[in-house]
Amino acid sequence: MRRENKWPASRIAFELHKDKTPVVRRTITRLLAQLGLNHRKFIDPNGENNREPQKINAERPGHMVHIDVKKAGRIPEGGGWRVHGKGSAEDKAVARTKTRGAKTGYVFLHSAIDGYSRLAYTEALPDEKAVTAIAFLDRARTWFAAHGITQIERIVTDNGSCYRAHAFADAIGGSRHQRITPYTPRHNGKVERYNRILAEEFLYARIWHSEAERVDALEAWNLCNNYHRPHSAHSGQPPASATPSRVNNVLASYS
């Protein structure tokens, strides 16, 4: 069953139960590991019989805009353990406030990225409620329109509660709302990859002494990422170079 049909342990257990030979899934998993068949790559090392992955490619600016929310811990005033070190007096003071119930909380980074140009817009907001996501979508539309992307054909999101709300569906307007398959973030891969870049090159790239300091720097990050940071999708050119308006008159220094 495993070699011919490439069935997982749960499917094999189901078929054996139908044939009046009940075997628990855990036992089948252990046996497959002993036989060296627990991973798909062991069955077909060359991948000859694997399905060919389908790429999600936007054909023009505004064809697909990917939206997601990334949650990041707030930075306490004066900086967190990255500034003072773990086990420091300041770090212990923050820990004591947590035990008393006064948690620092989170900041929610709402991002929208155009699948064709990779032009991205990010805001730091206090929550991920539907009303917040709708207001962000309206501002993102205005921001994209300023770059020549006046029509958004499809909006791709995950299945978060804010995106399942009826109010959000009404706010979509004439755009098509496409929610990805649950638990498959790769279907929204462009914004997920952008979230990783955001974390590596902005959120944790330097020492921040307060949340306000990091939020203020977010605008500079938006400018740098869109107008100056090279992108492999555009042969080393920044995302703004692929927009209809081709904005390129932004200063390279923001200090």
C-alpha positions in Angstrom: 0.0 0.0 0.0 2.8 2.4 0.9 5.0 1.6 -2.1 2.3 1.4 -4.8 -0.2 4.0 -3.6 2.0 6.2 -1.4 -0.7 6.2 1.3 0.1 7.6 4.7 -0.2 5.6 7.9 -3.7 6.9 8.6 -5.0 5.8 5.2 -3.3 2.4 5.5 -5.0 1.9 8.9 -8.3 2.9 7.4 -8.0 0.4 4.5 -6.9 -2.4 6.9 -9.8 -1.8 9.1 -12.1 -2.1 6.1 -10.5 -5.5 5.4 -11.3 -6.7 8.9 -7.6 -6.4 9.9 -7.6 -3.5 12.4 -4.1 -2.1 13.2 -3.6 1.2 15.0 -2.0 4.0 13.1 0.9 4.3 15.6 1.9 0.7 14.9 1.9 1.3 11.2 4.0 4.4 11.6 6.6 2.5 13.6 6.7 -0.3 11.0 7.1 2.1 8.2 10.0 3.7 10.0 11.6 0.3 10.5 11.2 -0.5 6.8 12.6 2.8 5.8 9.4 4.0 4.2 8.3 6.7 6.7 9.4 9.5 4.4 8.0 10.1 0.9 11.5 10.7 -0.4 12.5 7.2 0.5 9.8 5.7 -1.7 10.6 7.8 -4.8 14.1 9.3 -4.3 14.2 10.9 -7.8 10.7 12.4 -7.4 9.7 11.0 -10.8 6.1 10.2 -9.7 5.6 13.3 -7.6 3.1 15.9 -8.7 4.6 18.9 -10.3 4.2 21.9 -8.0 2.1 24.7 -9.4 3.4 28.2 -9.1 1.1 31.1 -8.2 2.2 33.9 -10.5 0.6 37.3 -10.8 0.4 38.5 -14.4 0.2 42.2 -13.9 0.2 44.8 -11.1 -2.9 44.5 -9.0 -3.7 41.0 -10.2 -3.1 39.5 -6.7 -2.5 41.4 -3.5 -1.5 39.1 -0.5 -2.5 40.3 3.0 -1.4 38.9 6.3 -0.8 39.8 10.0 2.5 39.2 11.9 2.4 39.4 15.7 5.5 40.7 17.5 6.1 41.3 21.2 6.0 44.9 22.3 9.3 46.4 23.5 9.1 47.8 27.0 10.2 51.4 27.7 13.9 51.5 28.0 14.4 48.3 26.0 14.0 44.6 26.7 16.5 41.8 27.3 18.2 42.4 24.0 19.3 45.8 25.4 20.1 44.9 29.0 20.7 41.1 28.7 18.9 38.2 30.1 18.8 38.1 33.9 19.5 41.8 34.2 17.6 44.0 36.7 15.5 45.5 33.9 14.7 42.0 32.5 13.7 40.8 36.0 11.5 43.9 36.5 9.6 43.1 33.3 9.2 39.5 34.4 7.7 40.7 37.7 5.2 42.8 35.9 4.1 39.8 33.9 3.5 37.7 37.1 1.3 40.6 38.3 -0.8 40.4 35.2 0.5 43.6 33.5 1.8 42.0 30.3 3.7 44.0 27.7 1.4 42.7 25.0 1.9 42.5 21.2 1.9 44.7 18.2 0.2 43.5 15.0 2.0 44.2 11.8 -0.6 44.2 9.0 1.1 43.8 5.5 -0.2 43.9 1.9 2.1 42.9 -0.9 1.4 43.1 -4.7 2.2 39.7 -6.1 3.5 41.1 -9.4 5.7 44.0 -8.4 6.4 42.8 -4.8 5.5 46.4 -3.6 4.7 46.0 0.1 2.8 48.2 2.6 3.0 47.6 6.4 1.4 49.2 9.4 1.8 48.5 13.1 -1.6 48.3 14.6 -2.9 47.4 18.1 -5.0 44.3 17.2 -6.2 42.1 14.4 -9.9 42.6 14.6 -12.1 42.9 11.5 -12.6 46.6 11.9 -8.8 47.1 12.1 -8.2 44.9 9.0 -10.8 46.8 7.0 -9.3 50.2 7.9 -5.9 48.8 6.9 -7.2 47.5 3.6 -8.7 51.0 2.8 -5.4 52.7 3.5 -3.5 50.0 1.5 -5.7 50.6 -1.5 -5.0 54.3 -1.4 -1.3 53.6 -1.0 -1.2 51.2 -4.0 -3.3 53.7 -6.1 -0.6 56.3 -5.5 1.8 53.9 -7.2 -0.4 53.3 -10.2 -2.1 50.2 -9.0 -5.6 51.5 -9.1 -7.5 48.2 -9.4 -7.0 45.2 -7.2 -8.5 42.1 -8.9 -7.8 39.5 -6.2 -7.1 39.7 -2.5 -5.4 36.6 -1.0 -5.6 36.0 2.8 -5.4 33.2 5.3 -8.4 32.1 7.3 -8.0 34.4 10.3 -11.2 35.5 12.0 -10.8 39.1 10.8 -10.8 37.9 7.2 -13.8 35.6 7.6 -15.9 38.5 9.0 -18.9 39.6 6.8 -17.8 43.2 7.2 -14.4 42.3 5.6 -16.2 40.6 2.7 -18.3 43.7 2.2 -15.2 45.9 2.2 -13.6 43.9 -0.6 -15.9 45.5 -3.0 -15.3 44.4 -6.6 -12.2 42.4 -5.8 -12.3 38.7 -5.5 -11.5 37.4 -2.0 -9.5 34.2 -2.1 -8.8 32.4 1.3 -6.0 29.9 1.2 -6.4 26.2 2.2 -6.3 26.0 6.0 -2.8 25.2 7.5 -1.1 25.8 4.1 0.7 29.1 4.5 2.8 28.4 1.4 -0.4 29.3 -0.7 0.1 32.8 0.6 3.9 32.5 0.2 4.7 35.9 -1.1 3.5 37.7 2.1 4.9 34.9 4.3 8.3 35.4 2.7 8.0 39.2 3.2 7.2 38.6 6.9 10.4 36.7 7.2 12.3 39.6 5.5 10.6 42.0 7.8 11.7 40.1 10.9 15.3 39.6 9.7 16.0 43.0 8.3 13.8 45.3 10.5 12.2 43.8 13.6 15.3 42.1 15.0 18.0 43.7 12.9 19.0 46.3 15.5 18.5 47.2 19.2 15.3 49.1 19.9 14.8 51.0 23.2 11.0 51.3 23.0 8.1 50.2 20.9 7.5 53.8 19.8 11.0 54.0 18.4 10.4 50.8 16.3 7.0 52.0 15.0 8.5 55.3 14.0 11.2 53.5 12.0 8.6 51.4 10.1 7.9 54.2 7.6 11.6 54.3 6.7 11.6 50.5 6.3 8.6 50.8 3.9 10.6 53.3 1.8 13.8 51.3 1.8 12.2 48.0 1.0 10.1 49.4 -1.9 12.5 51.9 -3.5 16.0 50.8 -2.7 16.2 47.1 -1.6 17.0 44.9 -4.7 14.6 42.1 -5.5 15.5 39.0 -7.5 12.1 39.0 -9.2 13.2 42.2 -11.0 16.8 41.4 -11.8 18.1 43.3 -8.8 15.8 46.3 -9.1 13.6 47.4 -6.3 9.8 46.6 -6.3 8.9 50.2 -7.2 10.6 49.8 -10.6 7.9 47.3 -11.7 4.9 49.5 -10.8 2.9 51.5 -13.4 4.0 54.8 -11.9 7.7 53.8 -11.5 8.4 56.0 -8.5 12.1 56.5 -8.2 12.7 59.9 -6.8 13.0 58.8 -3.1 16.1 59.8 -1.2 18.4 56.9 -0.2 19.0 58.3 3.3 16.2 58.7 5.8 18.2 59.9 8.8 
